Amino acid sequence: MSEKKKAGIIGSGIAGLAMAVRLAAKGYEVTVFEASDRVGGKLHEFWDGPYRFDFGPSLFTMPHLVEELFELQKVPLDSNFEYHSLPIICKYFWDDGTQTTTFADLQKTIETLAKDLSESPDKLEEHFSQSKKKYDLVGKTFLEHSLHRWKTWLTGSVANALLHLPQLDVFKTMHQANVKRFANSKTVQLFDRYATYNGSNPYKAPGLLNIIPHFEYGYGAHLPKKGMYQITQSIHHYALNLGVKFELNSKVTAIDRLHSSKIKGLTLESGSSYDFDVVVSNMDAYYTYNELLKDREKAAKLLKQERSSSALIFYWGIDRSFPQFDLHNILFSKDYEREFDHIGKGELYDDPTVYIHITSKYLPEDAPEGHENWFTMINAPYNNGQQDWEEMIKVAREKIIQKISNQIGFDLTKYIQTETIVDPRTIENKTLSYTGSLYGTSSNDQWAAFARHPNQSPQYSNLYFIGGSVHPGGGIPLCLLSAKIVDDLITQE
Ligand SMILES: Cc1cc2nc3c(=O)[nH]c(=O)nc-3n(C[C@H](O)[C@H](O)[C@H](O)COP(=O)(O)OP(=O)(O)OC[C@H]3O[C@@H](n4cnc5c(N)ncnc54)[C@H](O)[C@@H]3O)c2cc1C
């Protein structure tokens, strides 16, 4: 009987968990090494008194990418993975009293935006259909395949995409494309915001990123029935059922070479070493090169790509409920361009766009009756090591409370019962993400997609890369796709 092949995975983020399931389903003996004492990376939860909070992601699209993991086994195991599909996608508020709402029902969204923002329904229709068209033209080819294989480039779909290059808005920024289409600057702002879904700046990112609304309106927005953490929790349980071993509190400190083009295995901080046929890194690609391979030259090269933005989050237990808010709420800044200018300079803007995410609207057990759990977030620059975060957080907290209080019509302060604060330094330390970037590298220039690190090492044939810092990029769906691409690459090998 031939012995099972062995795979070692560094990190148990969403991509590491998906990879573990995929390799176990392929018949590999899989071990996942996780530096912290829990699985999930940025996708974990915590309680603050009677309030439950998801630490990181709040928006869940493309659930089929999770569901397909549960179908990899011929006899699918009971996944327990259930979610609400949201009828309301997001509520938007401006300081001048303008409000609007977007819905899963695209026609209703178009009618509502047209009415609330005096926008042309035809232009809105055109925007959503262009978003879908962009996805159909390039999404499948470029997001689901390695860009570093000739096979990808030789498919008919690439030729088709190249023929439609002008419609892809590659040479315009997102903002330029949106300004050209919409009459109202508020509609422009609403659609520019999609750049932040991968930590980019709409005034720099290519118009191709107008593909992102299709993720939300084409595939819907969802909330797992036990919160976002249920995504990683259910994949973790599934992996355990498939026989995957998880070594927690096990920081990998070296990737060991067999020879100049093959990896032998991994060494942990404890000094223990393990041999593997295949090694997959789900840790930040910069750290993988700098710390584990000690390849400072390659690590420095990776730093030439701009990092994505980070976040400042106030997790507030609120002693009151607010019927005007839904699960996802945005309170826009007056001057979006200045806000991004500040983030680009490593600063926080004094009128930031505030995102309030309240899972207790759908999951009543997340807060006591009559109370709410507010995940209140603003986009923040990544940690460049020079900022005075304590001072910046103090000022931002006041401005955010002021902005929300103006919107609700009274002082929010006395309703804040519990508070936990997370800033880019915490994100960096807790999830070992270089500079605390939420999504690895940004898409702030049109070549960013091609500059992201590939999913297979150009040097070591049995070393692979997955997760937010490599192709196809950050965010839950793309991280899941990175594991799918590596699954295909290993099959081809
Ligand atoms: C505040 C916030 C909000 C976000 N909002 C959204 C959202 O709404 N929607 C969305 O889709 N995405 C969102 N994201 C982005 C999303 O969370 C990430 O893109 C995704 O979770 C990254 O997953 P990953 O697989 O790259 O691994 P990560 O989650 O980065 O996990 C990597 C894991 O590797 C471990 N590790 C690192 N180095 C080592 C080592 N040497 N040895 C052992 N283990 C190691 C770490 O401890 C960690 O557990 C958000 C992120 C944050 C922080």
The ligand as a Tripos MOL2 file, in Angstrom:
@<TRIPOS>MOLECULE
LIG
   53    58     1     0     0
SMALL
NO_CHARGES

@<TRIPOS>ATOM
      1 C1        -11.3200   44.5320   10.2840 C.3       1 LIG1
      2 C2        -11.4060   43.7120    9.0270 C.ar      1 LIG1
      3 C3        -12.5230   43.8010    8.2170 C.ar      1 LIG1
      4 C4        -12.6060   43.0410    7.0390 C.ar      1 LIG1
      5 N1        -13.7710   43.0580    6.3260 N.ar      1 LIG1
      6 C5        -13.9580   42.1410    5.3290 C.ar      1 LIG1
      7 C6        -15.2610   41.9200    4.7760 C.ar      1 LIG1
      8 O1        -16.2390   42.5440    5.1920 O.2       1 LIG1
      9 N2        -15.3810   40.9890    3.8000 N.ar      1 LIG1
     10 C7        -14.3150   40.2410    3.3460 C.ar      1 LIG1
     11 O2        -14.4980   39.4070    2.4610 O.2       1 LIG1
     12 N3        -13.0830   40.4320    3.8700 N.ar      1 LIG1
     13 C8        -12.8780   41.3350    4.8570 C.ar      1 LIG1
     14 N4        -11.6520   41.4730    5.4550 N.ar      1 LIG1
     15 C9        -10.4950   40.7900    4.8570 C.3       1 LIG1
     16 C10       -10.4510   39.3140    5.2250 C.3       1 LIG1
     17 O3        -10.5880   39.1630    6.6190 O.3       1 LIG1
     18 C11        -9.1220   38.7310    4.8080 C.3       1 LIG1
     19 O4         -8.8320   39.0030    3.4410 O.3       1 LIG1
     20 C12        -9.0820   37.2180    5.0070 C.3       1 LIG1
     21 O5         -9.7460   36.8290    6.1790 O.3       1 LIG1
     22 C13        -7.6210   36.8200    5.0480 C.3       1 LIG1
     23 O6         -7.5300   35.4390    5.1820 O.3       1 LIG1
     24 P1         -6.1660   34.6800    4.9890 P.3       1 LIG1
     25 O7         -6.5140   33.2880    4.5660 O.co2     1 LIG1
     26 O8         -5.2550   35.4540    4.1200 O.co2     1 LIG1
     27 O9         -5.5060   34.5580    6.4290 O.3       1 LIG1
     28 P2         -5.4590   35.4580    7.7360 P.3       1 LIG1
     29 O10        -6.8330   35.6810    8.2370 O.co2     1 LIG1
     30 O11        -4.5890   36.6320    7.5070 O.co2     1 LIG1
     31 O12        -4.7730   34.4370    8.7320 O.3       1 LIG1
     32 C14        -3.4360   34.0490    8.6290 C.3       1 LIG1
     33 C15        -3.1820   33.0810    9.7800 C.3       1 LIG1
     34 O13        -1.8350   32.6310    9.6750 O.3       1 LIG1
     35 C16        -1.2790   32.5730   10.9780 C.3       1 LIG1
     36 N5          0.1800   32.6670   10.8390 N.ar      1 LIG1
     37 C17         0.8810   33.6970   10.3050 C.ar      1 LIG1
     38 N6          2.1980   33.4460   10.3530 N.ar      1 LIG1
     39 C18         2.3320   32.2150   10.9070 C.ar      1 LIG1
     40 C19         3.4560   31.3870   11.2130 C.ar      1 LIG1
     41 N7          4.7120   31.7700   10.9620 N.pl3     1 LIG1
     42 N8          3.2230   30.1660   11.7700 N.ar      1 LIG1
     43 C20         1.9620   29.7420   12.0200 C.ar      1 LIG1
     44 N9          0.8630   30.5000   11.7590 N.ar      1 LIG1
     45 C21         1.0510   31.7100   11.2130 C.ar      1 LIG1
     46 C22        -1.8850   33.7800   11.6850 C.3       1 LIG1
     47 O14        -1.8190   33.6410   13.0860 O.3       1 LIG1
     48 C23        -3.3070   33.7520   11.1460 C.3       1 LIG1
     49 O15        -4.1560   32.9560   11.9560 O.3       1 LIG1
     50 C24       -11.5230   42.2160    6.6410 C.ar      1 LIG1
     51 C25       -10.3910   42.1400    7.4530 C.ar      1 LIG1
     52 C26       -10.3340   42.8400    8.6540 C.ar      1 LIG1
     53 C27        -9.1250   42.6950    9.5560 C.3       1 LIG1
@<TRIPOS>BOND
     1     1     2 1
     2     2     3 ar
     3     2    52 ar
     4     3     4 ar
     5     4     5 ar
     6     4    50 ar
     7     5     6 ar
     8     6     7 ar
     9     6    13 1
    10     7     8 2
    11     7     9 ar
    12     9    10 ar
    13    10    11 2
    14    10    12 ar
    15    12    13 ar
    16    13    14 ar
    17    14    15 1
    18    14    50 ar
    19    15    16 1
    20    16    17 1
    21    16    18 1
    22    18    19 1
    23    18    20 1
    24    20    21 1
    25    20    22 1
    26    22    23 1
    27    23    24 1
    28    24    25 2
    29    24    26 1
    30    24    27 1
    31    27    28 1
    32    28    29 2
    33    28    30 1
    34    28    31 1
    35    31    32 1
    36    32    33 1
    37    33    34 1
    38    33    48 1
    39    34    35 1
    40    35    36 1
    41    35    46 1
    42    36    37 ar
    43    36    45 ar
    44    37    38 ar
    45    38    39 ar
    46    39    40 ar
    47    39    45 ar
    48    40    41 1
    49    40    42 ar
    50    42    43 ar
    51    43    44 ar
    52    44    45 ar
    53    46    47 1
    54    46    48 1
    55    48    49 1
    56    50    51 ar
    57    51    52 ar
    58    52    53 1
@<TRIPOS>SUBSTRUCTURE
     1 LIG1         1 GROUP 0 **** ****
